[in-house]
């Protein structure tokens, strides 16, 4: 699913120029594991930042747990845009 979203949101100008990039986003998940915010922390090409945020907001995770109970969590996640 992530691969499909990466291809769907790949910036067309960068695809045409055969550019690839790595974007690191800080994800904040709610107690259910849903991404509620995605902020760019670093990027090898800012033209990919919006696409990275869009892809990150579609990601799904199992809930994080503390003492057996679901809890919100924040962490950094790398997103690699690569051409086939």
GISULGI-V541169 format. One record per run of one state. SS is the DSSP state (A for helix, B for strand, O for the rest). FROM is the first residue (numbers start at 1). TO is the last residue. If there is no record, write none. Layout:
ss=<SS,SS>
from=<FROM,FROM>
to=<TO,TO>
This chain:
ss=<O,A,O,A,O,B,O,B,O,A,O,B,O,B,O,B,O,B,O>
from=<1,2,10,12,17,21,30,34,44,46,59,60,61,64,67,69,72,73,82>
to=<1,9,11,16,20,29,33,43,45,58,59,60,63,66,68,71,72,81,84>
